[in-house]
Amino acid sequence: MKFVIFGGTPGSGKTSVIKHVIEELKDLKIYYIKFDVLKTMDDVLIREKFGITTEKGISGDICPDHYSVMLFPNIIKKQKDKDLVIAETAGLCLRCAPYVNEGLGIAVLNIASGKPSSYGPLLTHADAVAITKGDMVSQAEREIFRIGVLKMNEKATIIETNGLTGEGALEVAEIIRNMPETKGKLTLRWPMPTALCGYCYGCKIVDPIEANKRYLLAKKIKEKIPNINCGKCGFKCCNDFIRAVLDGEAEESRCPYLRKKEFKLANRAKEP
Amino acid sequence: MISKNLLKEKQKQRTILINDKKPPRDLKFDPTKKIIGYLSQTMKFLTDTTVYDFLKMHMEVRGRHESEEETQRLIKKIIVDANTITGEKIKEKMNLLILSGGQSRALMIADLIYVSESPIILIDEIENVGIRVHNALKLLIEEGKIVFIVTHDPLLALNTDKRFVMKNGTISKVLFSVPKERGVLSYLSWINDYVLDIRDQIRKGKQIEELKLVCSPLS
């Protein structure tokens, strides 16, 4: 099984490029998951168009990149029978781009939105860069943009793609065909940003003391729960659950581990 | 859109060879190595800089590190030639973003000629952007470029040496320019010049009361 992650800002044409690439790889058994923050229909569109297994991951209050990385191991485990797993990120943050060393990372960049130098690991840690919307700018600017991309990531294979005509999709597909199989534990090419403050737990008052209060309250709950993001409470991850508890939207007892007697005892034993 | 015929071609898995060899990937993906320069109606400049700095930047990307005087001389030439294609003059201090559609296209053509150095130029329907297409063609041909032009303009089509007639995404006919067609062209050019002349008079605020009916293909 091969694992490919497509990153890129919203509107860069990721989905269009992926559609053309899937078209070129029709002979493979493909699974596709689209990550987004609020809603998306891309999974339905792609399922209807190609008849492949698709899913969506809606991250809500969690950073969509953190969320996707939390789900990756399960996806890989469940889709073992597939030849290819494609994950499309929400593409909000130019910093993370959760590419893994064991898979392929493809950055999709819209030539009309910003200089290559303003991109972070999304671009610098990609194996291939698909440049879209090149038909909207002059040849001179296409050449200048390409050099800008190479300055940020000299090893990347650069492919000019067109979401309308499918230009370049064959070449992206070729890179995927030639990549090695994804094996073993996944590791991130670039660590996620540090997110440890009251605001991460939903503090709305812009004040460092209030934010710290919220953080300390959250920490208390965090020490009691297993932090394995099992999702049995109905929330996407433990931090999301803590946030809901602090907001008064959920009872602590919603966590099945806190309900279990043994767990409670173990927690009590921890207390001095 | 890709036509059905083209898709069929794709399914046949044919390979294009250049000099009996599969061409290197670079030839397709590195725009500085592509032999075809491309210009379309929808292209816009997006870089927030002056015409002079932009051309200089492009020359550097192309690996042309000439002396300051040589760079200045070439940029002057590019702007002078671009100004034969557009009615509104381009100046080197102008910001790229304020250039009109016609000025942008004119500058792109001059850039294709002198900086990009592509031997083949593909021009996609640029008759509607208010540039003097004939001047542009003259300039391109004088510099030894092979020009492919996609057009619906009869004058422009008749002005070429060879015409490909497209149908369902493939070439259905190849026509060569013949002397009789040249005659038709010169008559149509006369009408076109006449219309341009009237346009000029209207612009100057004149009343158009007379219609010139006699014309000679030879004039």
Boltz contact constraints between the chains, C-beta under 6 A:
constraints:
  - contact:
      token1: [A, 112]
      token2: [B, 46]
      max_distance: 6.0
  - contact:
      token1: [A, 136]
      token2: [B, 42]
      max_distance: 6.0
  - contact:
      token1: [A, 137]
      token2: [B, 43]
      max_distance: 6.0
  - contact:
      token1: [A, 137]
      token2: [B, 46]
      max_distance: 6.0
  - contact:
      token1: [A, 138]
      token2: [B, 43]
      max_distance: 6.0
  - contact:
      token1: [A, 138]
      token2: [B, 108]
      max_distance: 6.0
  - contact:
      token1: [A, 139]
      token2: [B, 37]
      max_distance: 6.0
  - contact:
      token1: [A, 139]
      token2: [B, 38]
      max_distance: 6.0
  - contact:
      token1: [A, 139]
      token2: [B, 116]
      max_distance: 6.0
  - contact:
      token1: [A, 140]
      token2: [B, 58]
      max_distance: 6.0
  - contact:
      token1: [A, 140]
      token2: [B, 111]
      max_distance: 6.0
  - contact:
      token1: [A, 142]
      token2: [B, 31]
      max_distance: 6.0
  - contact:
      token1: [A, 143]
      token2: [B, 31]
      max_distance: 6.0
  - contact:
      token1: [A, 143]
      token2: [B, 32]
      max_distance: 6.0
  - contact:
      token1: [A, 143]
      token2: [B, 61]
      max_distance: 6.0
  - contact:
      token1: [A, 144]
      token2: [B, 61]
      max_distance: 6.0
  - contact:
      token1: [A, 147]
      token2: [B, 61]
      max_distance: 6.0
  - contact:
      token1: [A, 159]
      token2: [B, 29]
      max_distance: 6.0
